[in-house]
């Protein structure tokens, strides 16, 4: 993707998609390696259709996750012979026992904003998994929800986030990492956790707010809640 990086440059950005649905569709019938997959802060979403690991497992031929969360037991979690989460370091995948599985797709859902050095991570993936497809999703620097919060001296940011990427900085990462083919697709913000934790009028208010924000995102994709990177490694 060629950009001039001038402030007045008009970007050709597609309409936002549903993050989980988009990623799940890529995984249908595939052997999937899911990095940073155990989101212990969002387990409330497990039965809502919006918890990514669960939804991928429903459609993938094989689904192995890797995460170093302190909440994971040392032996990881085995759901079935074709579905498990291994406790380990995403930079040392070669040391893990995948039973010689050849993966088709590598997922990094809401992961790169947690990494101290995303560029090194991309270069590592490029070296270790040539010919595969990498799907990343990450929050958007220019998201409407965070812009709106800023007027009230607020910011939505996880305690473990090192950075938040924009459309152009994601493009820069892919270019400098040496990828040849990639696309950036915005995704709609979802307030699923807040909705699940709310009741009554508050639940209605949060749900309505999500719909309003999603309408704004559709009209102005550069303020979408996040972006998906689909990369041919």
For each residue, the residues with C-beta under 8 A, 3 or more apart:
1: 171 174 175 182 183 184
2:
3: 9 11 168 171
4: 9
5: 9 168
6: 9
7:
8:
9: 3 4 5 6
10:
11: 3 167 168 222
12:
13: 167 184 186 221 222
14: 17 185 186 221
15: 186 218 221
16: 185 186 187 188 214 217 218 221 224 225
17: 14 21 22 185 186 187 188 228
18: 21 22 187 188 190
19: 22 23 52 109 137 187 188 190 226 228
20: 23 24 49 50 51 52 55
21: 17 18 24 25
22: 17 18 19 25 26 185 187 228
23: 19 20 26 27 52 56 107 109 135 137 228
24: 20 21 27 28 52 55 56 58 59
25: 21 22 28
26: 22 23 30 105 133 135 230
27: 23 24 30 32 56 59 60 63 105 107
28: 24 25 59 60
29: 59 60 61
30: 26 27 60 61 104 105
31: 60 61 62 101 102 103 104 105
32: 27 56 60 62 63 64 103 104 105 106 107
33: 64 65 66 93 98 103 105 106 107
34: 37 52 53 56 63 64 65 66 106 107 109
35: 65 66 67 90 106 107 108 111
36: 66 67 90 108 109 110 111 114
37: 34 52 53 65 66 67 85 107 109
38: 53 65 67 69 71 72 77 85
39: 42 43 51 52 53 110
40: 43 69 71
41: 158
42: 39 45 51 193
43: 39 40 46 51
44: 48 193 196 197
45: 42 48 50 51 192 193 196
46: 43 51 54
47: 51
48: 44 45 51 192 196
49: 20 55
50: 20 45 55 190 192
51: 20 39 42 43 45 46 47 48 54 55
52: 19 20 23 24 34 37 39 55 56 107 109
53: 34 37 38 39 56 57 63 65 85
54: 46 51 57 58
55: 20 24 49 50 51 52 58 59
56: 23 24 27 32 34 52 53 59 60 63 107
57: 53 54 60 63 79 83
58: 24 54 55
59: 24 27 28 29 55 56
60: 27 28 29 30 31 32 56 57 63 82
61: 29 30 31 82
62: 31 32 82 83 101
63: 27 32 34 53 56 57 60 82 83 84
64: 32 33 34 83 84 85 86 98 101 103
65: 33 34 35 37 38 53 84 85 86
66: 33 34 35 36 37 85 86 87 88 89 90 93 96
67: 35 36 37 38 72 85 86 87 88
68: 72 87 88 89 90
69: 38 40 72 87
70:
71: 38 40
72: 38 67 68 69 76 77 85 87
73: 76 77 87
74: 87
75: 87
76: 72 73 84 85 86 87
77: 38 72 73 84 85
78: 81 83 84
79: 57 83 84
80: 83 84
81: 78
82: 60 61 62 63
83: 57 62 63 64 78 79 80
84: 63 64 65 76 77 78 79 80
85: 37 38 53 64 65 66 67 72 76 77
86: 64 65 66 67 76 96
87: 66 67 68 69 72 73 74 75 76
88: 66 67 68 92 93 95 96
89: 66 68 92
90: 35 36 66 68 93 111 121
91: 121 124
92: 88 89 95 96
93: 33 66 88 90 96 128
94: 128
95: 88 92
96: 66 86 88 92 93
97:
98: 33 64 101 103
99:
100:
101: 31 62 64 98
102: 31
103: 31 32 33 64 98 106 129 132
104: 30 31 32 132 133
105: 26 27 30 31 32 33 132 133 134 135
106: 32 33 34 35 103 125 129 132 133 134 135 233
107: 23 27 32 33 34 35 37 52 56 135 136
108: 35 36 111 112 134 135 136 137
109: 19 23 34 36 37 52 135 136 137
110: 36 39 113 114 137 138 139 226
111: 35 36 90 108 114 115 136 138
112: 108 115 118 121 136 138 165
113: 110 138 139 158 161 162 163 164 165
114: 36 110 111 158 160 161 162
115: 111 112 118 121 162
116: 162
117: 120 121
118: 112 115 121 122 163 165 173
119: 122 123 173 176 177
120: 117 123 124
121: 90 91 112 115 117 118 124 125
122: 118 119 125 126 173 174 177 179
123: 119 120 126 127 177 178
124: 91 120 121 127 128
125: 106 121 122 128 129 134 233
126: 122 123 129 130 177 178 179 233
127: 123 124 130
128: 93 94 124 125
129: 103 106 125 126 132 134 233
130: 126 127 233
131: 233
132: 103 104 105 106 129 233
133: 26 104 105 106 230 231 232 233
134: 105 106 108 125 129 229 230 231 233
135: 23 26 105 106 107 108 109 228 229 230 231
136: 107 108 109 111 112 228 229 231
137: 19 23 108 109 110 187 226 227 228 229
138: 110 111 112 113 164 165 170 226 227 229
139: 110 113 143 161 164 165 225 226
140: 143 164 165 166 167 186 223 224 225 226 227
141: 146 164 165 166 169
142: 147 166 167 222 223
143: 139 140 146 147 189 223 224 225 226
144: 147 148 189 213 216 217 220 223 224 225
145: 148 149 156 189 213 225
146: 141 143 149 150 155 156
147: 142 143 144 150 151 223
148: 144 145 151 152
149: 145 146 152 154 155 156
150: 146 147 153 154 155
151: 147 148
152: 148 149
153: 150
154: 149 150
155: 146 149 150
156: 145 146 149
157: 161 164
158: 41 113 114 161
159:
160: 114
161: 113 114 139 157 158 164
162: 113 114 115 116
163: 113 118
164: 113 138 139 140 141 157 161
165: 112 113 118 138 139 140 141 169 170 173 227
166: 140 141 142 169 170
167: 11 13 140 142 170 171 184 186 222 227
168: 3 5 11 171 172
169: 141 165 166 172 173
170: 138 165 166 167 173 174 184 227 229
171: 1 3 167 168 174 175 184
172: 168 169 175 176
173: 118 119 122 165 169 170 176 177
174: 1 122 170 171 177 179 182 229 231
175: 1 171 172 179
176: 119 172 173
177: 119 122 123 126 173 174
178: 123 126
179: 122 126 174 175 182 231 232 233
180: 232
181: 231 232
182: 1 174 179 229 230 231 232
183: 1 229 230
184: 1 13 167 170 171 227 228 229
185: 14 16 17 22 227 228 230
186: 13 14 15 16 17 140 167 217 221 222 224 225 226 227 228
187: 16 17 18 19 22 137 224 225 226 227 228
188: 16 17 18 19 213 214 217 218 224 225
189: 143 144 145 210 213 214 217 224 225 226
190: 18 19 50 210 225
191: 194 195 206 207 209 210
192: 45 48 50 195 196
193: 42 44 45 196 197
194: 191 197 198 206
195: 191 192 198 203 206 207 210
196: 44 45 48 192 193
197: 44 193 194
198: 194 195 202 203 205 206
199: 202 203
200: 203 204
201: 204 205
202: 198 199 205 206
203: 195 198 199 200 206 207
204: 200 201 207 208
205: 198 201 202 208 209
206: 191 194 195 198 202 203 209 210
207: 191 195 203 204 210 211
208: 204 205 211 212
209: 191 205 206 212 213
210: 189 190 191 195 206 207 213 214
211: 207 208 214 215
212: 208 209 215 216
213: 144 145 188 189 209 210 216 217 225
214: 16 188 189 210 211 217 218
215: 211 212 218 219
216: 144 212 213 219 220 223
217: 16 144 186 188 189 213 214 220 221 223 224 225
218: 15 16 188 214 215 221
219: 215 216
220: 144 216 217 223
221: 13 14 15 16 186 217 218 224
222: 11 13 142 167 186
223: 140 142 143 144 147 216 217 220
224: 16 140 143 144 186 187 188 189 217 221 227
225: 16 139 140 143 144 145 186 187 188 189 190 213 217
226: 19 110 137 138 139 140 143 186 187 189
227: 137 138 140 165 167 170 184 185 186 187 224
228: 17 19 22 23 135 136 137 184 185 186 187
229: 134 135 136 137 138 170 174 182 183 184
230: 26 133 134 135 182 183 185
231: 133 134 135 136 174 179 181 182
232: 133 179 180 181 182
233: 106 125 126 129 130 131 132 133 134 179
